[in-house]
């Protein structure tokens, strides 16, 4: 082994053109700043990738892939000339290697036999969600050091103490296009591991890796089977890779949690903690699982007991992470990662809140990583914190408010958190009383619901210290109104209108500040989701505040009238008596609503659009404005009895304004009755005319027989005007004219 080269970097190269250059570029600083070499083992990379890697080194070893990672790694190791050996894959790349450079340049490497760095495994392509795994990838090349195992290969021994780097590699290798691709990858690993396991069932590492692969495909029964199998082998006597034994117990209890077999979690978890020799990471996992099981049972005291155990181990880990490296396995490596920590401490916080241990809840709450790219938060923890605020003692209340403020800084949590506040308000006694949300008024957030709470706090709580002036109240109200599609129903429920008035805000001015486009869409949404009594309530307040011809009020009146028409059209049954008195009265009432709708919509349209646009290119108008003009035409035709043309207009209205379909159907049913009535009346009139014609024809013949030709011709002319298609009258007239 040459004494000139300190570090050999060896990388397995497969066909990954998207990441191989990132990988090779990331190790350049090592090659440039240390006596080092780069060995690339080509396992079948293809022409494109081969062209890329040849730019970086000519030390490329061809290796025929045989489904054995150790053989491929050992090929690179045998060619190594360095005193130390670093390996990685071509789908991962270092963020920064300056720490590793300094480790070797300073001579610190002489005190260690191995180094570990972090593999950051991303769970999606955004790069925001990931788990960190500590991996031993740098080793001193003492005689006999080699890789073992065909998959999840490791060094056969560690020749000295382990140095932990904070350096990490990015790894997107576990991000798959779909579940099928992810499953295929795990099943490939399982097939290789099963061969290893069958050859040596007493090897705890293979058994544990199999369990972990079954976890990846969520086959908890198989994973549990592997854990129980490993535990049984370990109790028989001699086993290999015994450092993995304790993790079998952790995985067994974890499987029970995933299968929601909480009684077994409690029974066997507590038993293992009492009776088995477990490392601290395994104890932390089982403690965390017991927290989950006891919170599910509502046993807050036991939940806190095991949350404390988890917390104490976590604190020891933070104090000396390197001391825990020997306990790290594929199962235990993530026990203190943000996702798992959030679950355990989130349930602990819930129990602490329920038991009134506010200081403890705050301590654990702070241990969650609120400033990271991704935050893992238990929804039930948020519910517990929010629900505590109304009943919190004076001295503990600021702590829960502070927690809410921190949660609400995360935009992705706003919707759920404010939903929990609303739910908590509904649980309160007299939740319909104005100001019921005032207890949340000191929370700090830009969310409109929190601003509504602040208005309630200022308007209804005389003892509040949050008093705001009229200008601030007006701005808060404007912000709430800008979300009127969601907020109008709640403003009525929680007295926002009254609170704003108490704070001196002019209602008309406040409403006019709402942008017209927001007002229109908000009113539409309100009418789609409201009950009639809510509409009536708001109608009274808006009518008191805005003039009838105010542009905002025209929108409200238009929706109010069409809503009324739809409501009336939905009453009763359009049955046999389509022309009956009751039906006729209902149609007249609906017509009154439609006339007001037409009046309001056309007034809006004529204030927004130029007359030439309305007259010459009406098809460019919004559909509801076009529909309003057609409804007006329909009502005119109905008024003059031109039902046939009105029916054709209704078809156009239904296309333009599907929301009034029930009104138009009711009108069509009524008009069909009116047309039938017209037909019957015409038929009756025709019959009466025929009787009259026969009588007149009799008198006409008398005049002809009496020789009174001129008088007879005058009668015949009149008769033909009444019956223009009567052939007999035509012949009589011609005969009389000829004399």
Number of C-alpha atoms within 10 A of each C-alpha: 10 9 9 11 16 18 25 26 22 24 23 23 26 19 18 14 18 11 17 22 18 17 21 22 12 18 17 13 14 21 16 11 13 16 16 19 20 23 22 24 21 23 17 16 18 14 9 11 20 17 11 14 20 12 10 16 13 11 13 19 17 14 16 11 13 10 11 15 19 18 19 23 21 17 21 24 22 9 14 22 19 22 18 21 22 19 20 19 17 23 22 22 24 21 14 15 19 12 12 19 16 15 16 18 14 9 9 11 18 10 11 15 19 23 22 21 21 20 23 21 20 19 17 14 12 8 15 12 17 22 16 20 20 20 20 22 17 23 25 22 22 13 7 8 16 19 20 18 18 19 17 16 15 18 17 12 15 18 16 13 12 20 20 17 18 13 16 21 21 20 22 19 13 12 15 15 10 8 11 11 12 15 17 12 16 18 16 11 18 21 12 18 23 16 13 19 20 12 10 14 18 23 22 28 26 28 28 25 24 25 29 23 22 22 21 16 17 14 15 22 17 17 27 22 15 24 27 18 16 27 20 12 17 19 10 9 8 10 17 15 11 14 15 23 25 25 29 26 25 24 26 25 27 25 24 22 20 15 11 14 14 21 15 15 24 22 12 18 24 15 11 18 16 10 8 11 12 18 17 18 27 25 25 27 27 30 28 27 28 31 33 25 24 23 18 14 13 12 13 21 17 18 28 24 15 24 27 20 16 28 21 13 17 18 11 13 17 13 10 10 12 16 12 15 19 10 18 20 21 17 21 22 19 19 20 21 13 22 20 17 24 23 21 28 28 27 28 32 31 24 27 23 23 18 13 15 14 18 13 16 24 17 12 20 19 11 13 19 16 17 10 11 10 16 19 17 21 17 15 14 21 22 19 21 23 24 22 18 21 17 11 18 11 9 8 16 15 15 18 22 21 15 18 23 15 17 19 22 16 14 10 12 16 18 13 15 19 20 15 20 24 18 14 19 23 14 11 15 9 11 16 16 13 20 28 22 30 23 18 23 22 20 20 17 16 13 17 21 26 24 24 29 24 29 33 28 27 26 26 21 16 9 9 14 10 13 17 16 12 16 12 14 24 23 15 20 24 21 18 22 24 18 18 23 20 17 19 21 17 15 22 17 18 22 21 27 21 17 24 23 15 16 20 14 20 13 18 13 13 16 20 16 14 18 13 14 8 15 23 18 14 20 18 16 15 20 18 12 11 12 11 11 9 16 16 11 11 16 16 10 12 18 13 12 16 18 13 15 13 12 19 21 22 22 22 23 23 23 21 21 20 22 22 19 24 21 14 18 23 13 9 10 11 15 11 9 13 20 20 13 10 12 18 15 12 18 21 12 16 23 19 16 22 24 19 20 27 25 18 24 23 22 16 20 20 13 10 10 11 10 13 9 13 18 9 9 10 15 12 11 14 11 14 17 24 21 23 24 19 19 23 20 17 20 20 14 17 19 11 8 15 15 21 13 13 22 19 11 19 22 14 14 24 17 13 18 16 11 15 17 17 17 23 22 16 22 22 18 15 21 22 17 17 18 16 13 13 14 12 12 12 12 12 11 11 13 12 11 14 13 10 12 18 11 11 15 18 10 14 23 14 13 17 16 11 10 11 13 17 14 12 22 20 13 17 22 16 11 20 17 10 13 16 12 10 13 10 10 19 16 12 18 19 12 12 15 11 6 8
